[in-house]
Amino acid sequence: MPVQLSLDRFEGQLAVLASEDGASIDVPRAWLPADARPGDVLTVAFARDDDATRKLAEETKAIQAGMKAADDGGDLKL
């Protein structure tokens, strides 16, 4: 479901977006349209990407398996 947020201000490379209920979120300025200006209303939608989720899970499992294989079971020395 799309959500409308107003662009409140820029803080360096961050954009501060505000919702109607007063909640705010900081996002990288680069994520916004190049012509976005404070006072603009932006529509934001989040969508789950099942393929990317599966790929990330597989990559994470592979990294964990590699770490487990390299673990000699000894104590960690700092």
N, CA, C, O and CB atoms as a CASP TS submission, in Angstrom:
PFRMAT TS
TARGET T0000
AUTHOR 0000-0000-0000
METHOD Language model
MODEL 1
PARENT N/A
ATOM      1  N   MET     1       0.836  -1.162   0.000  1.00  0.00           N
ATOM      2  CA  MET     1       0.000   0.000   0.000  1.00  0.00           C
ATOM      3  C   MET     1       0.897   1.247   0.000  1.00  0.00           C
ATOM      4  O   MET     1       1.750   1.388   0.877  1.00  0.00           O
ATOM      5  CB  MET     1      -0.960  -0.014   1.215  1.00  0.00           C
ATOM      6  N   PRO     2       0.719   2.124  -0.945  1.00  0.00           N
ATOM      7  CA  PRO     2       1.532   3.339  -0.999  1.00  0.00           C
ATOM      8  C   PRO     2       1.253   4.266   0.185  1.00  0.00           C
ATOM      9  O   PRO     2       0.132   4.345   0.689  1.00  0.00           O
ATOM     10  CB  PRO     2       1.277   4.079  -2.306  1.00  0.00           C
ATOM     11  N   VAL     3       2.291   4.951   0.605  1.00  0.00           N
ATOM     12  CA  VAL     3       2.213   5.904   1.705  1.00  0.00           C
ATOM     13  C   VAL     3       2.696   7.245   1.186  1.00  0.00           C
ATOM     14  O   VAL     3       3.663   7.312   0.427  1.00  0.00           O
ATOM     15  CB  VAL     3       3.055   5.435   2.940  1.00  0.00           C
ATOM     16  N   GLN     4       2.031   8.306   1.591  1.00  0.00           N
ATOM     17  CA  GLN     4       2.478   9.631   1.189  1.00  0.00           C
ATOM     18  C   GLN     4       3.257  10.272   2.330  1.00  0.00           C
ATOM     19  O   GLN     4       2.804  10.299   3.474  1.00  0.00           O
ATOM     20  CB  GLN     4       1.280  10.517   0.778  1.00  0.00           C
ATOM     21  N   LEU     5       4.435  10.788   1.997  1.00  0.00           N
ATOM     22  CA  LEU     5       5.307  11.455   2.956  1.00  0.00           C
ATOM     23  C   LEU     5       5.688  12.807   2.388  1.00  0.00           C
ATOM     24  O   LEU     5       5.866  12.953   1.179  1.00  0.00           O
ATOM     25  CB  LEU     5       6.573  10.601   3.269  1.00  0.00           C
ATOM     26  N   SER     6       5.810  13.786   3.252  1.00  0.00           N
ATOM     27  CA  SER     6       6.256  15.095   2.774  1.00  0.00           C
ATOM     28  C   SER     6       7.749  15.233   3.020  1.00  0.00           C
ATOM     29  O   SER     6       8.281  14.769   4.029  1.00  0.00           O
ATOM     30  CB  SER     6       5.477  16.244   3.473  1.00  0.00           C
ATOM     31  N   LEU     7       8.402  15.875   2.081  1.00  0.00           N
ATOM     32  CA  LEU     7       9.830  16.133   2.217  1.00  0.00           C
ATOM     33  C   LEU     7       9.978  17.361   3.105  1.00  0.00           C
ATOM     34  O   LEU     7       9.695  18.484   2.686  1.00  0.00           O
ATOM     35  CB  LEU     7      10.525  16.343   0.816  1.00  0.00           C
ATOM     36  N   ASP     8      10.423  17.132   4.333  1.00  0.00           N
ATOM     37  CA  ASP     8      10.535  18.213   5.305  1.00  0.00           C
ATOM     38  C   ASP     8      11.771  19.070   5.042  1.00  0.00           C
ATOM     39  O   ASP     8      11.689  20.294   4.953  1.00  0.00           O
ATOM     40  CB  ASP     8      10.581  17.647   6.722  1.00  0.00           C
ATOM     41  N   ARG     9      12.927  18.395   4.919  1.00  0.00           N
ATOM     42  CA  ARG     9      14.177  19.147   4.753  1.00  0.00           C
ATOM     43  C   ARG     9      15.306  18.213   4.340  1.00  0.00           C
ATOM     44  O   ARG     9      15.182  16.989   4.384  1.00  0.00           O
ATOM     45  CB  ARG     9      14.548  19.889   6.057  1.00  0.00           C
ATOM     46  N   PHE    10      16.389  18.822   3.945  1.00  0.00           N
ATOM     47  CA  PHE    10      17.627  18.098   3.673  1.00  0.00           C
ATOM     48  C   PHE    10      18.606  18.384   4.801  1.00  0.00           C
ATOM     49  O   PHE    10      18.705  19.512   5.283  1.00  0.00           O
ATOM     50  CB  PHE    10      18.232  18.500   2.290  1.00  0.00           C
ATOM     51  N   GLU    11      19.321  17.356   5.210  1.00  0.00           N
ATOM     52  CA  GLU    11      20.403  17.489   6.183  1.00  0.00           C
ATOM     53  C   GLU    11      21.620  16.816   5.565  1.00  0.00           C
ATOM     54  O   GLU    11      21.815  15.609   5.708  1.00  0.00           O
ATOM     55  CB  GLU    11      20.026  16.849   7.589  1.00  0.00           C
ATOM     56  N   GLY    12      22.429  17.601   4.885  1.00  0.00           N
ATOM     57  CA  GLY    12      23.576  17.039   4.178  1.00  0.00           C
ATOM     58  C   GLY    12      23.093  16.114   3.084  1.00  0.00           C
ATOM     59  O   GLY    12      22.324  16.516   2.210  1.00  0.00           O
ATOM     60  N   GLN    13      23.544  14.877   3.135  1.00  0.00           N
ATOM     61  CA  GLN    13      23.165  13.890   2.126  1.00  0.00           C
ATOM     62  C   GLN    13      21.911  13.112   2.510  1.00  0.00           C
ATOM     63  O   GLN    13      21.550  12.148   1.835  1.00  0.00           O
ATOM     64  CB  GLN    13      24.307  12.928   1.897  1.00  0.00           C
ATOM     65  N   LEU    14      21.243  13.521   3.588  1.00  0.00           N
ATOM     66  CA  LEU    14      20.009  12.867   4.011  1.00  0.00           C
ATOM     67  C   LEU    14      18.809  13.755   3.719  1.00  0.00           C
ATOM     68  O   LEU    14      18.900  14.983   3.740  1.00  0.00           O
ATOM     69  CB  LEU    14      20.065  12.520   5.505  1.00  0.00           C
ATOM     70  N   ALA    15      17.685  13.106   3.446  1.00  0.00           N
ATOM     71  CA  ALA    15      16.405  13.789   3.303  1.00  0.00           C
ATOM     72  C   ALA    15      15.532  13.348   4.466  1.00  0.00           C
ATOM     73  O   ALA    15      15.468  12.158   4.774  1.00  0.00           O
ATOM     74  CB  ALA    15      15.724  13.475   1.917  1.00  0.00           C
ATOM     75  N   VAL    16      14.868  14.280   5.106  1.00  0.00           N
ATOM     76  CA  VAL    16      13.976  13.970   6.213  1.00  0.00           C
ATOM     77  C   VAL    16      12.544  14.011   5.677  1.00  0.00           C
ATOM     78  O   VAL    16      12.056  15.052   5.240  1.00  0.00           O
ATOM     79  CB  VAL    16      14.173  14.974   7.411  1.00  0.00           C
ATOM     80  N   LEU    17      11.887  12.853   5.723  1.00  0.00           N
ATOM     81  CA  LEU    17      10.514  12.725   5.252  1.00  0.00           C
ATOM     82  C   LEU    17       9.592  12.633   6.456  1.00  0.00           C
ATOM     83  O   LEU    17       9.944  12.011   7.458  1.00  0.00           O
ATOM     84  CB  LEU    17      10.348  11.486   4.328  1.00  0.00           C
ATOM     85  N   ALA    18       8.422  13.240   6.370  1.00  0.00           N
ATOM     86  CA  ALA    18       7.474  13.236   7.486  1.00  0.00           C
ATOM     87  C   ALA    18       6.128  12.696   7.041  1.00  0.00           C
ATOM     88  O   ALA    18       5.658  12.971   5.937  1.00  0.00           O
ATOM     89  CB  ALA    18       7.311  14.647   8.066  1.00  0.00           C
ATOM     90  N   SER    19       5.515  11.915   7.933  1.00  0.00           N
ATOM     91  CA  SER    19       4.179  11.388   7.654  1.00  0.00           C
ATOM     92  C   SER    19       3.139  12.302   8.292  1.00  0.00           C
ATOM     93  O   SER    19       3.483  13.203   9.057  1.00  0.00           O
ATOM     94  CB  SER    19       4.029   9.930   8.182  1.00  0.00           C
ATOM     95  N   GLU    20       1.878  12.070   7.979  1.00  0.00           N
ATOM     96  CA  GLU    20       0.795  12.885   8.535  1.00  0.00           C
ATOM     97  C   GLU    20       0.718  12.810  10.049  1.00  0.00           C
ATOM     98  O   GLU    20       0.294  13.763  10.702  1.00  0.00           O
ATOM     99  CB  GLU    20      -0.523  12.457   7.948  1.00  0.00           C
ATOM    100  N   ASP    21       1.134  11.660  10.618  1.00  0.00           N
ATOM    101  CA  ASP    21       1.049  11.503  12.075  1.00  0.00           C
ATOM    102  C   ASP    21       2.280  12.034  12.803  1.00  0.00           C
ATOM    103  O   ASP    21       2.399  11.874  14.018  1.00  0.00           O
ATOM    104  CB  ASP    21       0.852  10.046  12.423  1.00  0.00           C
ATOM    105  N   GLY    22       3.190  12.661  12.073  1.00  0.00           N
ATOM    106  CA  GLY    22       4.357  13.270  12.693  1.00  0.00           C
ATOM    107  C   GLY    22       5.595  12.395  12.741  1.00  0.00           C
ATOM    108  O   GLY    22       6.667  12.859  13.131  1.00  0.00           O
ATOM    109  N   ALA    23       5.464  11.143  12.351  1.00  0.00           N
ATOM    110  CA  ALA    23       6.641  10.272  12.310  1.00  0.00           C
ATOM    111  C   ALA    23       7.565  10.742  11.190  1.00  0.00           C
ATOM    112  O   ALA    23       7.115  11.258  10.167  1.00  0.00           O
ATOM    113  CB  ALA    23       6.230   8.778  12.100  1.00  0.00           C
ATOM    114  N   SER    24       8.855  10.554  11.404  1.00  0.00           N
ATOM    115  CA  SER    24       9.795  10.954  10.354  1.00  0.00           C
ATOM    116  C   SER    24      10.768   9.827  10.064  1.00  0.00           C
ATOM    117  O   SER    24      10.995   8.943  10.890  1.00  0.00           O
ATOM    118  CB  SER    24      10.560  12.227  10.758  1.00  0.00           C
ATOM    119  N   ILE    25      11.330   9.881   8.877  1.00  0.00           N
ATOM    120  CA  ILE    25      12.296   8.887   8.447  1.00  0.00           C
ATOM    121  C   ILE    25      13.371   9.610   7.631  1.00  0.00           C
ATOM    122  O   ILE    25      13.070  10.462   6.796  1.00  0.00           O
ATOM    123  CB  ILE    25      11.611   7.741   7.614  1.00  0.00           C
ATOM    124  N   ASP    26      14.616   9.253   7.892  1.00  0.00           N
ATOM    125  CA  ASP    26      15.733   9.796   7.124  1.00  0.00           C
ATOM    126  C   ASP    26      16.099   8.795   6.038  1.00  0.00           C
ATOM    127  O   ASP    26      16.236   7.601   6.304  1.00  0.00           O
ATOM    128  CB  ASP    26      16.961  10.103   8.043  1.00  0.00           C
ATOM    129  N   VAL    27      16.254   9.281   4.827  1.00  0.00           N
ATOM    130  CA  VAL    27      16.660   8.437   3.704  1.00  0.00           C
ATOM    131  C   VAL    27      17.774   9.155   2.951  1.00  0.00           C
ATOM    132  O   VAL    27      17.874  10.380   3.012  1.00  0.00           O
ATOM    133  CB  VAL    27      15.448   8.120   2.755  1.00  0.00           C
ATOM    134  N   PRO    28      18.606   8.402   2.246  1.00  0.00           N
ATOM    135  CA  PRO    28      19.626   9.061   1.437  1.00  0.00           C
ATOM    136  C   PRO    28      18.981   9.997   0.414  1.00  0.00           C
ATOM    137  O   PRO    28      18.000   9.643  -0.240  1.00  0.00           O
ATOM    138  CB  PRO    28      20.506   8.017   0.725  1.00  0.00           C
ATOM    139  N   ARG    29      19.535  11.168   0.291  1.00  0.00           N
ATOM    140  CA  ARG    29      19.014  12.149  -0.659  1.00  0.00           C
ATOM    141  C   ARG    29      19.003  11.578  -2.079  1.00  0.00           C
ATOM    142  O   ARG    29      18.132  11.915  -2.881  1.00  0.00           O
ATOM    143  CB  ARG    29      19.853  13.440  -0.610  1.00  0.00           C
ATOM    144  N   ALA    30      19.967  10.719  -2.383  1.00  0.00           N
ATOM    145  CA  ALA    30      20.089  10.128  -3.715  1.00  0.00           C
ATOM    146  C   ALA    30      18.903   9.238  -4.070  1.00  0.00           C
ATOM    147  O   ALA    30      18.689   8.957  -5.249  1.00  0.00           O
ATOM    148  CB  ALA    30      21.369   9.328  -3.807  1.00  0.00           C
ATOM    149  N   TRP    31      18.124   8.785  -3.085  1.00  0.00           N
ATOM    150  CA  TRP    31      16.957   7.953  -3.353  1.00  0.00           C
ATOM    151  C   TRP    31      15.790   8.755  -3.910  1.00  0.00           C
ATOM    152  O   TRP    31      14.860   8.183  -4.478  1.00  0.00           O
ATOM    153  CB  TRP    31      16.529   7.244  -2.092  1.00  0.00           C
ATOM    154  N   LEU    32      15.831  10.062  -3.755  1.00  0.00           N
ATOM    155  CA  LEU    32      14.709  10.907  -4.172  1.00  0.00           C
ATOM    156  C   LEU    32      14.878  11.373  -5.613  1.00  0.00           C
ATOM    157  O   LEU    32      15.987  11.364  -6.148  1.00  0.00           O
ATOM    158  CB  LEU    32      14.575  12.117  -3.242  1.00  0.00           C
ATOM    159  N   PRO    33      13.784  11.778  -6.235  1.00  0.00           N
ATOM    160  CA  PRO    33      13.901  12.369  -7.567  1.00  0.00           C
ATOM    161  C   PRO    33      14.826  13.588  -7.507  1.00  0.00           C
ATOM    162  O   PRO    33      14.835  14.314  -6.513  1.00  0.00           O
ATOM    163  CB  PRO    33      12.500  12.767  -8.121  1.00  0.00           C
ATOM    164  N   ALA    34      15.586  13.807  -8.552  1.00  0.00           N
ATOM    165  CA  ALA    34      16.577  14.893  -8.574  1.00  0.00           C
ATOM    166  C   ALA    34      15.944  16.259  -8.335  1.00  0.00           C
ATOM    167  O   ALA    34      16.587  17.155  -7.788  1.00  0.00           O
ATOM    168  CB  ALA    34      17.312  14.900  -9.904  1.00  0.00           C
ATOM    169  N   ASP    35      14.691  16.421  -8.740  1.00  0.00           N
ATOM    170  CA  ASP    35      14.045  17.727  -8.611  1.00  0.00           C
ATOM    171  C   ASP    35      13.207  17.868  -7.333  1.00  0.00           C
ATOM    172  O   ASP    35      12.464  18.840  -7.196  1.00  0.00           O
ATOM    173  CB  ASP    35      13.168  17.975  -9.814  1.00  0.00           C
ATOM    174  N   ALA    36      13.314  16.916  -6.398  1.00  0.00           N
ATOM    175  CA  ALA    36      12.529  16.977  -5.162  1.00  0.00           C
ATOM    176  C   ALA    36      12.980  18.155  -4.301  1.00  0.00           C
ATOM    177  O   ALA    36      14.173  18.421  -4.158  1.00  0.00           O
ATOM    178  CB  ALA    36      12.656  15.656  -4.370  1.00  0.00           C
ATOM    179  N   ARG    37      12.005  18.849  -3.738  1.00  0.00           N
ATOM    180  CA  ARG    37      12.260  20.030  -2.918  1.00  0.00           C
ATOM    181  C   ARG    37      11.448  19.940  -1.625  1.00  0.00           C
ATOM    182  O   ARG    37      10.390  19.311  -1.600  1.00  0.00           O
ATOM    183  CB  ARG    37      11.911  21.331  -3.696  1.00  0.00           C
ATOM    184  N   PRO    38      11.940  20.567  -0.550  1.00  0.00           N
ATOM    185  CA  PRO    38      11.146  20.590   0.689  1.00  0.00           C
ATOM    186  C   PRO    38       9.725  21.093   0.405  1.00  0.00           C
ATOM    187  O   PRO    38       9.522  22.055  -0.336  1.00  0.00           O
ATOM    188  CB  PRO    38      11.830  21.487   1.760  1.00  0.00           C
ATOM    189  N   GLY    39       8.775  20.428   1.006  1.00  0.00           N
ATOM    190  CA  GLY    39       7.363  20.738   0.779  1.00  0.00           C
ATOM    191  C   GLY    39       6.709  19.796  -0.213  1.00  0.00           C
ATOM    192  O   GLY    39       5.483  19.696  -0.252  1.00  0.00           O
ATOM    193  N   ASP    40       7.509  19.101  -1.019  1.00  0.00           N
ATOM    194  CA  ASP    40       6.948  18.138  -1.974  1.00  0.00           C
ATOM    195  C   ASP    40       6.357  16.950  -1.224  1.00  0.00           C
ATOM    196  O   ASP    40       6.859  16.558  -0.171  1.00  0.00           O
ATOM    197  CB  ASP    40       8.031  17.660  -2.978  1.00  0.00           C
ATOM    198  N   VAL    41       5.298  16.385  -1.770  1.00  0.00           N
ATOM    199  CA  VAL    41       4.711  15.158  -1.244  1.00  0.00           C
ATOM    200  C   VAL    41       5.161  14.021  -2.145  1.00  0.00           C
ATOM    201  O   VAL    41       5.009  14.072  -3.365  1.00  0.00           O
ATOM    202  CB  VAL    41       3.142  15.245  -1.167  1.00  0.00           C
ATOM    203  N   LEU    42       5.716  12.999  -1.519  1.00  0.00           N
ATOM    204  CA  LEU    42       6.239  11.846  -2.249  1.00  0.00           C
ATOM    205  C   LEU    42       5.427  10.607  -1.896  1.00  0.00           C
ATOM    206  O   LEU    42       5.023  10.428  -0.747  1.00  0.00           O
ATOM    207  CB  LEU    42       7.740  11.623  -1.931  1.00  0.00           C
ATOM    208  N   THR    43       5.193   9.769  -2.872  1.00  0.00           N
ATOM    209  CA  THR    43       4.503   8.505  -2.642  1.00  0.00           C
ATOM    210  C   THR    43       5.538   7.398  -2.576  1.00  0.00           C
ATOM    211  O   THR    43       6.375   7.256  -3.467  1.00  0.00           O
ATOM    212  CB  THR    43       3.451   8.220  -3.754  1.00  0.00           C
ATOM    213  N   VAL    44       5.469   6.610  -1.497  1.00  0.00           N
ATOM    214  CA  VAL    44       6.432   5.540  -1.248  1.00  0.00           C
ATOM    215  C   VAL    44       5.671   4.230  -1.111  1.00  0.00           C
ATOM    216  O   VAL    44       4.631   4.171  -0.454  1.00  0.00           O
ATOM    217  CB  VAL    44       7.285   5.828   0.030  1.00  0.00           C
ATOM    218  N   ALA    45       6.194   3.185  -1.733  1.00  0.00           N
ATOM    219  CA  ALA    45       5.576   1.864  -1.592  1.00  0.00           C
ATOM    220  C   ALA    45       6.672   0.834  -1.340  1.00  0.00           C
ATOM    221  O   ALA    45       7.732   0.875  -1.965  1.00  0.00           O
ATOM    222  CB  ALA    45       4.741   1.489  -2.862  1.00  0.00           C
ATOM    223  N   PHE    46       6.408  -0.074  -0.433  1.00  0.00           N
ATOM    224  CA  PHE    46       7.324  -1.159  -0.133  1.00  0.00           C
ATOM    225  C   PHE    46       6.722  -2.443  -0.684  1.00  0.00           C
ATOM    226  O   PHE    46       5.520  -2.679  -0.564  1.00  0.00           O
ATOM    227  CB  PHE    46       7.598  -1.271   1.401  1.00  0.00           C
ATOM    228  N   ALA    47       7.563  -3.263  -1.285  1.00  0.00           N
ATOM    229  CA  ALA    47       7.097  -4.542  -1.815  1.00  0.00           C
ATOM    230  C   ALA    47       8.125  -5.615  -1.470  1.00  0.00           C
ATOM    231  O   ALA    47       9.331  -5.388  -1.567  1.00  0.00           O
ATOM    232  CB  ALA    47       6.865  -4.464  -3.361  1.00  0.00           C
ATOM    233  N   ARG    48       7.650  -6.747  -1.078  1.00  0.00           N
ATOM    234  CA  ARG    48       8.541  -7.864  -0.771  1.00  0.00           C
ATOM    235  C   ARG    48       9.002  -8.496  -2.076  1.00  0.00           C
ATOM    236  O   ARG    48       8.205  -8.711  -2.988  1.00  0.00           O
ATOM    237  CB  ARG    48       7.835  -8.916   0.136  1.00  0.00           C
ATOM    238  N   ASP    49      10.294  -8.792  -2.156  1.00  0.00           N
ATOM    239  CA  ASP    49      10.882  -9.426  -3.325  1.00  0.00           C
ATOM    240  C   ASP    49      11.282 -10.843  -2.919  1.00  0.00           C
ATOM    241  O   ASP    49      12.348 -11.057  -2.340  1.00  0.00           O
ATOM    242  CB  ASP    49      12.116  -8.608  -3.872  1.00  0.00           C
ATOM    243  N   ASP    50      10.411 -11.811  -3.231  1.00  0.00           N
ATOM    244  CA  ASP    50      10.636 -13.193  -2.808  1.00  0.00           C
ATOM    245  C   ASP    50      11.917 -13.785  -3.397  1.00  0.00           C
ATOM    246  O   ASP    50      12.637 -14.502  -2.702  1.00  0.00           O
ATOM    247  CB  ASP    50       9.450 -14.051  -3.203  1.00  0.00           C
ATOM    248  N   ASP    51      12.211 -13.497  -4.664  1.00  0.00           N
ATOM    249  CA  ASP    51      13.423 -14.035  -5.287  1.00  0.00           C
ATOM    250  C   ASP    51      14.674 -13.489  -4.609  1.00  0.00           C
ATOM    251  O   ASP    51      15.603 -14.247  -4.327  1.00  0.00           O
ATOM    252  CB  ASP    51      13.450 -13.703  -6.785  1.00  0.00           C
ATOM    253  N   ALA    52      14.711 -12.198  -4.347  1.00  0.00           N
ATOM    254  CA  ALA    52      15.871 -11.591  -3.686  1.00  0.00           C
ATOM    255  C   ALA    52      16.007 -12.101  -2.252  1.00  0.00           C
ATOM    256  O   ALA    52      17.120 -12.281  -1.757  1.00  0.00           O
ATOM    257  CB  ALA    52      15.752 -10.053  -3.694  1.00  0.00           C
ATOM    258  N   THR    53      14.872 -12.333  -1.583  1.00  0.00           N
ATOM    259  CA  THR    53      14.897 -12.862  -0.222  1.00  0.00           C
ATOM    260  C   THR    53      15.508 -14.261  -0.208  1.00  0.00           C
ATOM    261  O   THR    53      16.342 -14.565   0.645  1.00  0.00           O
ATOM    262  CB  THR    53      13.478 -12.890   0.375  1.00  0.00           C
ATOM    263  N   ARG    54      15.098 -15.108  -1.143  1.00  0.00           N
ATOM    264  CA  ARG    54      15.655 -16.460  -1.227  1.00  0.00           C
ATOM    265  C   ARG    54      17.150 -16.416  -1.536  1.00  0.00           C
ATOM    266  O   ARG    54      17.933 -17.149  -0.931  1.00  0.00           O
ATOM    267  CB  ARG    54      14.917 -17.277  -2.300  1.00  0.00           C
ATOM    268  N   LYS    55      17.541 -15.564  -2.470  1.00  0.00           N
ATOM    269  CA  LYS    55      18.955 -15.457  -2.844  1.00  0.00           C
ATOM    270  C   LYS    55      19.798 -15.010  -1.646  1.00  0.00           C
ATOM    271  O   LYS    55      20.869 -15.566  -1.402  1.00  0.00           O
ATOM    272  CB  LYS    55      19.131 -14.469  -4.020  1.00  0.00           C
ATOM    273  N   LEU    56      19.328 -14.021  -0.906  1.00  0.00           N
ATOM    274  CA  LEU    56      20.052 -13.554   0.271  1.00  0.00           C
ATOM    275  C   LEU    56      20.177 -14.654   1.308  1.00  0.00           C
ATOM    276  O   LEU    56      21.236 -14.811   1.916  1.00  0.00           O
ATOM    277  CB  LEU    56      19.359 -12.342   0.877  1.00  0.00           C
ATOM    278  N   ALA    57      19.102 -15.427   1.525  1.00  0.00           N
ATOM    279  CA  ALA    57      19.136 -16.527   2.491  1.00  0.00           C
ATOM    280  C   ALA    57      20.161 -17.576   2.071  1.00  0.00           C
ATOM    281  O   ALA    57      20.900 -18.090   2.910  1.00  0.00           O
ATOM    282  CB  ALA    57      17.741 -17.172   2.631  1.00  0.00           C
ATOM    283  N   GLU    58      20.211 -17.894   0.785  1.00  0.00           N
ATOM    284  CA  GLU    58      21.186 -18.867   0.287  1.00  0.00           C
ATOM    285  C   GLU    58      22.612 -18.361   0.469  1.00  0.00           C
ATOM    286  O   GLU    58      23.492 -19.112   0.890  1.00  0.00           O
ATOM    287  CB  GLU    58      20.925 -19.177  -1.190  1.00  0.00           C
ATOM    288  N   GLU    59      22.840 -17.093   0.153  1.00  0.00           N
ATOM    289  CA  GLU    59      24.179 -16.518   0.309  1.00  0.00           C
ATOM    290  C   GLU    59      24.599 -16.505   1.779  1.00  0.00           C
ATOM    291  O   GLU    59      25.751 -16.791   2.105  1.00  0.00           O
ATOM    292  CB  GLU    59      24.221 -15.090  -0.267  1.00  0.00           C
ATOM    293  N   THR    60      23.657 -16.171   2.661  1.00  0.00           N
ATOM    294  CA  THR    60      23.958 -16.147   4.090  1.00  0.00           C
ATOM    295  C   THR    60      24.306 -17.541   4.597  1.00  0.00           C
ATOM    296  O   THR    60      25.254 -17.708   5.364  1.00  0.00           O
ATOM    297  CB  THR    60      22.773 -15.580   4.877  1.00  0.00           C
ATOM    298  N   LYS    61      23.545 -18.535   4.173  1.00  0.00           N
ATOM    299  CA  LYS    61      23.825 -19.912   4.589  1.00  0.00           C
ATOM    300  C   LYS    61      25.188 -20.364   4.094  1.00  0.00           C
ATOM    301  O   LYS    61      25.905 -21.055   4.818  1.00  0.00           O
ATOM    302  CB  LYS    61      22.742 -20.861   4.072  1.00  0.00           C
ATOM    303  N   ALA    62      25.562 -19.988   2.876  1.00  0.00           N
ATOM    304  CA  ALA    62      26.862 -20.367   2.327  1.00  0.00           C
ATOM    305  C   ALA    62      27.997 -19.725   3.130  1.00  0.00           C
ATOM    306  O   ALA    62      29.007 -20.373   3.404  1.00  0.00           O
ATOM    307  CB  ALA    62      26.958 -19.958   0.843  1.00  0.00           C
ATOM    308  N   ILE    63      27.836 -18.474   3.500  1.00  0.00           N
ATOM    309  CA  ILE    63      28.852 -17.793   4.309  1.00  0.00           C
ATOM    310  C   ILE    63      28.966 -18.451   5.672  1.00  0.00           C
ATOM    311  O   ILE    63      30.071 -18.683   6.164  1.00  0.00           O
ATOM    312  CB  ILE    63      28.517 -16.297   4.466  1.00  0.00           C
ATOM    313  N   GLN    64      27.824 -18.753   6.287  1.00  0.00           N
ATOM    314  CA  GLN    64      27.843 -19.400   7.597  1.00  0.00           C
ATOM    315  C   GLN    64      28.490 -20.780   7.523  1.00  0.00           C
ATOM    316  O   GLN    64      29.237 -21.164   8.422  1.00  0.00           O
ATOM    317  CB  GLN    64      26.422 -19.517   8.152  1.00  0.00           C
ATOM    318  N   ALA    65      28.209 -21.520   6.463  1.00  0.00           N
ATOM    319  CA  ALA    65      28.816 -22.844   6.299  1.00  0.00           C
ATOM    320  C   ALA    65      30.329 -22.713   6.147  1.00  0.00           C
ATOM    321  O   ALA    65      31.080 -23.515   6.703  1.00  0.00           O
ATOM    322  CB  ALA    65      28.214 -23.576   5.074  1.00  0.00           C
ATOM    323  N   GLY    66      30.774 -21.716   5.404  1.00  0.00           N
ATOM    324  CA  GLY    66      32.212 -21.500   5.243  1.00  0.00           C
ATOM    325  C   GLY    66      32.878 -21.133   6.554  1.00  0.00           C
ATOM    326  O   GLY    66      33.986 -21.586   6.842  1.00  0.00           O
ATOM    327  N   MET    67      32.211 -20.321   7.342  1.00  0.00           N
ATOM    328  CA  MET    67      32.760 -19.944   8.646  1.00  0.00           C
ATOM    329  C   MET    67      32.807 -21.152   9.582  1.00  0.00           C
ATOM    330  O   MET    67      33.767 -21.332  10.332  1.00  0.00           O
ATOM    331  CB  MET    67      31.923 -18.812   9.277  1.00  0.00           C
ATOM    332  N   LYS    68      31.766 -21.969   9.529  1.00  0.00           N
ATOM    333  CA  LYS    68      31.730 -23.152  10.387  1.00  0.00           C
ATOM    334  C   LYS    68      32.829 -24.129   9.994  1.00  0.00           C
ATOM    335  O   LYS    68      33.462 -24.736  10.858  1.00  0.00           O
ATOM    336  CB  LYS    68      30.356 -23.838  10.309  1.00  0.00           C
ATOM    337  N   ALA    69      33.057 -24.282   8.704  1.00  0.00           N
ATOM    338  CA  ALA    69      34.097 -25.201   8.237  1.00  0.00           C
ATOM    339  C   ALA    69      35.494 -24.724   8.650  1.00  0.00           C
ATOM    340  O   ALA    69      36.386 -25.542   8.874  1.00  0.00           O
ATOM    341  CB  ALA    69      34.024 -25.351   6.712  1.00  0.00           C
ATOM    342  N   ALA    70      35.682 -23.429   8.748  1.00  0.00           N
ATOM    343  CA  ALA    70      36.988 -22.869   9.096  1.00  0.00           C
ATOM    344  C   ALA    70      37.186 -22.784  10.611  1.00  0.00           C
ATOM    345  O   ALA    70      38.291 -22.495  11.070  1.00  0.00           O
ATOM    346  CB  ALA    70      37.145 -21.484   8.473  1.00  0.00           C
ATOM    347  N   ASP    71      36.138 -23.030  11.388  1.00  0.00           N
ATOM    348  CA  ASP    71      36.227 -22.921  12.842  1.00  0.00           C
ATOM    349  C   ASP    71      36.896 -24.161  13.418  1.00  0.00           C
ATOM    350  O   ASP    71      36.411 -25.280  13.249  1.00  0.00           O
ATOM    351  CB  ASP    71      34.828 -22.725  13.464  1.00  0.00           C
ATOM    352  N   ASP    72      38.012 -23.948  14.098  1.00  0.00           N
ATOM    353  CA  ASP    72      38.724 -25.093  14.679  1.00  0.00           C
ATOM    354  C   ASP    72      38.185 -25.473  16.057  1.00  0.00           C
ATOM    355  O   ASP    72      38.665 -26.418  16.683  1.00  0.00           O
ATOM    356  CB  ASP    72      40.211 -24.785  14.781  1.00  0.00           C
ATOM    357  N   GLY    73      37.191 -24.732  16.518  1.00  0.00           N
ATOM    358  CA  GLY    73      36.571 -25.053  17.788  1.00  0.00           C
ATOM    359  C   GLY    73      37.317 -24.486  18.978  1.00  0.00           C
ATOM    360  O   GLY    73      36.867 -24.647  20.113  1.00  0.00           O
ATOM    361  N   GLY    74      38.428 -23.834  18.760  1.00  0.00           N
ATOM    362  CA  GLY    74      39.197 -23.265  19.858  1.00  0.00           C
ATOM    363  C   GLY    74      38.634 -21.956  20.352  1.00  0.00           C
ATOM    364  O   GLY    74      37.708 -21.400  19.763  1.00  0.00           O
ATOM    365  N   ASP    75      39.196 -21.474  21.429  1.00  0.00           N
ATOM    366  CA  ASP    75      38.769 -20.194  21.991  1.00  0.00           C
ATOM    367  C   ASP    75      39.227 -19.057  21.099  1.00  0.00           C
ATOM    368  O   ASP    75      40.266 -19.132  20.443  1.00  0.00           O
ATOM    369  CB  ASP    75      39.316 -20.011  23.416  1.00  0.00           C
ATOM    370  N   LEU    76      38.446 -18.029  21.092  1.00  0.00           N
ATOM    371  CA  LEU    76      38.778 -16.815  20.380  1.00  0.00           C
ATOM    372  C   LEU    76      39.791 -16.038  21.200  1.00  0.00           C
ATOM    373  O   LEU    76      39.578 -15.786  22.386  1.00  0.00           O
ATOM    374  CB  LEU    76      37.516 -15.968  20.099  1.00  0.00           C
ATOM    375  N   LYS    77      40.901 -15.656  20.564  1.00  0.00           N
ATOM    376  CA  LYS    77      41.937 -14.896  21.246  1.00  0.00           C
ATOM    377  C   LYS    77      41.933 -13.487  20.706  1.00  0.00           C
ATOM    378  O   LYS    77      42.044 -13.260  19.501  1.00  0.00           O
ATOM    379  CB  LYS    77      43.326 -15.550  21.073  1.00  0.00           C
ATOM    380  N   LEU    78      41.804 -12.544  21.622  1.00  0.00           N
ATOM    381  CA  LEU    78      41.789 -11.130  21.227  1.00  0.00           C
ATOM    382  C   LEU    78      43.144 -10.517  21.440  1.00  0.00           C
ATOM    383  O   LEU    78      43.335  -9.332  21.167  1.00  0.00           O
ATOM    384  CB  LEU    78      40.732 -10.348  22.011  1.00  0.00           C
TER
END
